[in-house]
Amino acid sequence: MREKRLENREGRDLPKVMQSWFLPWDQTPGMPALRPLNHVNYGFKTRTPNLAPPEQKRLPPSWKKMPFLTRVKVSLKLVSPSFLIGSWDPPSSGILPLLCKFWERGHSLRGQGSHNTMTESGKPILYSYFRSSCSWRVRIALALKSIDYETVPINLIKDGGQQFSEEFQALNPMQQVPALKIDGITIGQSLAIIEYLEETRPTPRLLPQDPKRRAQVRMISDVIASGIQPLQNLSVLKQVGQENQLTWAQKVIRSGFNALEQILQSTAGKYCVGDEVSVADLCLVPQVANAERFKVDLTPYPTISRINKTLLALEAFQVSHPCRQPDTPPELRA
């Protein structure tokens, strides 16, 4: 019985997968080469490692710049404590070089608009396009709530649309902007993002406390976000043909504004609903900008025009304006 236990200790009768646990450190697959030592006690048996391990290629030293917590996570997954020390180089084959390679690639692309951009500071990341009215809504909310964030531009036109890349599709399967990485999750759809910000960072309030006013805010927001903007969006305009785009956009915006003007006449105070800025205002201003871009006559909509002018005087609406974004073309900057 004693002999049987000893055999199991040495790994002779264990499955092949487990036998590697009893190999010398320098012979274990995926483990780094050891420095020459005279004597090492490995716990199961006392062995003397090879004093002259064969030459092997080394990774670039950039992996040593990896944050300590990243080393801990990788090390725990690979059960490779030597990776934490930093004095030994990982082997040139196996999974460690791949992980180091991907980390190095992501590190080198940080701040260059990469879809894989992550911030060491923990700031939220907004995937945005300067002219996107949906992105503008979210930028206003972030500005109003004084949330510091970083922008990753997604050009909806260049190279056939960067939103259709595999990287961005993995981030947002709908292949649309905006998308916001925050608190460990990624959220698509502008109103869902704003609702999350409202629930987790409620100051200043963007939804009224009164249930009736809150319903009015949501109604106006949906009229714009569901009944107007999607019908004149880039994806729809491509379907109607180049020669019909302007006529189509003007038609759907006028139709929506006819209804919106009538609604606002009964809900508006200083802003869309009463005298406090709400989600409805975040939707209104970008849609008016779309109307101006498509040369819609706003004369029949005095209430819309008045509220829009009042809102554009606020700092949050100014700093989030499409003409002041990192990806705004020089000729459109203000």
N, C-alpha and C positions, 0 to 999 in steps of 0.2 A: 504493500500500500504506500509506504514511504517512497519507494522507487517510482511508483506511478505519479505521485505528486511532483517529484523532482523532474520527471520527464515533461510534465505539463508546464512546469516553471520555465524550462529551457525552450519550450515551444516546439518540440519535435513532433508531438502528436496533435498540434493545433491546426486548424485550417490555414491554407496558404496566406489568406488575407491577414490573419493574426500573427503568422510567423514573423512577418516583418517587424513586429513590435519588439522582438527579441534580438534583432540584428544590431551589430555595433552601430553607433551613431553615424559614422562616416559611410556605412554601407546601406543605410535606410533610404529608400527612394524619396527624392524631394528634399532631403536634409542637406544643409550646407557642409562644406568640407571643414574639418576642425583644424585648429592650429596644432602643430606638433606638441604632444604632451608625453611625459614619461609614463604616467599611470592615471587611469580614470576608472572610478567605480560607477558602473551603470545601474546598480541596484540589484538586478537579477544575477549577474555574474561579473567578475572582475576581468576586464579585457584590456589589452593594449592596442590602441588604434594604429592604423598605418601611419608611420612617421613621415612618409613622403607621398601624399595623395596625388593622383595624376593631375596634370594641368587641365584647367577648364576655363572657358570664357567667363568673363564677369559682366554684369549689367553696368550701364552708365551710373555714375555716382548720384544721379538725380533722385534715385529712390530714397536716398538717405535724408532728403529734405521733406519727405512725407511726414505729416503731423503725427505726433506720438499716438494719439487716439486711433488714427487710421492704422498704424502698425499693430496696435492692440487688437483691433477687429480682425485684421487679416491673420494675425498670429493665432488668435483663438480658433479661427476656422480651420487653419492648417496644422494646428498643434506644433508650431515651430517657434519655440521661445527665442531661438537665436536671432530671429528677425527683429526682435525688440532691441537688441543690444546695440546694433549699428556698427559693430566692429568686424562682423563677418559679412561677406557678400553672399547674396542668394545665388543658387546655381543658375546656369544659363538655359536649363530646360525645365519643363514642368509648368505648374500653374503660377508660381511666384513671378517669373518674368512677365507673364501675360498681365497679371494684376498691376505690376509696376508700370508696364507699358501704357495700360489704359489710364492709370492715375497721372502719368507724365503727360499724356495727350490732353486730358481734361484740364490739367494745371496750366499747360502752355496756351490753351484756348480761352482761359478765363479772362473775361473782359473784352473779348473780341467778337461777341455776338454768337458764340457757340450755343446750340440748343442744349448742350450738356452742362452749361454754366452753373456752378454752385458757388455760393458765397460763404467764406469762412466766418464772416460776421453774423451769419444767420438772418440777413435781411430777406424779406420777401422778394421774389423775382416775378416781374410782370412781362409776359410775352405779348408784344404790342406792335401795332403799325401806326405810324403817326397820324394817318388820315382816317383810320378806323373809328367810326362813331361809337361803336361798342367799347373799344379800348378807351376812348375818351371818357366815357361814363365812369369807368373804374379808376382812371387817373384822377378825376375830380373827387371821387370818394376817398381815395388814398390821401389826397392833398387836404381835404376837409378834416380828416381824422389825424392829420400830422403823422402819417405812417411813412417812415423812411424805407425806400425800396430801390431795387435796381431794375433797369429795363433791358430786355433782350429783344432787339428789333427783329420782326418777322416780315420781310417784304412780300406783300401779296401779289406783286406784279413781276418782280425780277426772277429770271430763270423759270418762268412759268408759274411762279408762286412758291415761295419757300414753305408755305403752310402744308404743301403736299409731300414734303420730304418724309422719309421713313422715321427720322429722328423726331420730328414734330408730331407725326401721327401717333407715335408711341406715347407722347406727352398728352396730346389731345386727339382722340380718335375722330372727332368731328372736323379736324383740320381747319379750325377757325381761331381767330384771335377775338378777345383776349383769353389768356390762360394765366392763372396766378398760382405760383408755388408759395405756400405759406403754412406755417405750423405743421410741417411734415406731410402736407397733402397738396395735390394739384387740383384746382377748380377751374372748369370752363364755364362759359355763359356769363355775361356781364351781370345780370340781375342776381344770379346765384352767388356770384362773388361779392356783390354789394350786400346782399342779405347776410352772408357769413361775416363780413366785416362789421355789420350792424350788431350782430348777435355776440360777437367776441370782443368788439371794441366800440361800445355803445355811445361814446362821447366824441363829437356832438351827435345828437340824435338825428337820423335821417328818415325815420318813420314816426309819425305822430303817436302820442299815447292814446288819444281818443280813437276808438275802433272805427267810427264813421269816417273820420279824416284819413285814417290809415287805409281804409278801403278805397277812398278816392285817390290817394297817392298811387296805390297799386293799379287801379283802373287806368289812370293816365299813363303810367309807366308801360302797361301792357298794350295800350292803344299805339304807343310809339314803337315799343320793342317787338311787338308781334304783328301790328296792323299796318305799319308804314315802312319802317327801316328794312325789314327783310325783303320787301317787294321791289326795292330800288337798290338792293345790295349788288355787289360786283358779280356774284355767281349768277344772279337772275339777269342782269344786264347782258352778260355774255350769251344768254339763251335767246334774247330778243333780236340780236343782230346789231351791228355797229350803227347802221343808219336809223334805227328805231330807239336807241338807248335814251336820248334826251327827251323825246316825246313821252316814252313810257315812264321815265322817272318823274317828270313833271306831273303826269296824270295821277300817279299813285300818291304823290306827296300832297297835291291839291285836295284829293279825295280825303285823305287822312286829316289834313289841316282843317277842312270844313267841319269835320266832327269834333276835332280837338278844340277849335275856337269856341264852339258852342258849349263844350264841357267846362272849359276854363272860365267862361263868363259866370258860372255858378259856383266855382270852387276857389277862384283866385283871390288872393289878397295882394301882398307885395310880390309873392311868388305863386307857383302853380296852385298850391293848397295853403291858404292862410299866409302867415308872415314868417314862416320858418322854411329854410331850404330843406327840400326832401328829395327822395329818390326820383320823383317825377321831374324835378328841375334838372337832375343829372341826365335825364333822358332827353329833355326838351332842347337844351342848348346844342348838343351835337346834331340833332335832327334839323334844327334851323340852319346850321352850317351846311348840311347836305342840301337843303332847299336853295340856299344862296349859290352853292356850287353848281346846281342844275338850273340856275337862273329862273327860279320860281318867283313870281310877283307876290310879295308879302303884304301888299296894301290891304287886301281883304281880311287880314288877320291882325287887327290892332292889339288884341290882348296877348297873343303869342309874341308879337314884336316887342311890346312893352316889357314883358317878363324877361325875355331874352336879353334885352339891353341892360336891365337891372342886374341880372346874374353875371353878365360879362364884366361888370365892374368889380366883382369879388376876386380876391387874389387867387383862390383855389381854382377858379375857372380860367384865370389867365395863365398860371404856371403849367396847367395841364393842356393848354391849347395846342392844336396840331402844329402851329408855326414855331413852337418852342421845345420840340422833342429831339432826342439824340439822333434820330434817323430822318429828321426833316431836311429835305434838299436845300442847299444854300439859297437858291432863288426864291424859296417859299418862306424863308425865315423872317421873323419880325423882331 
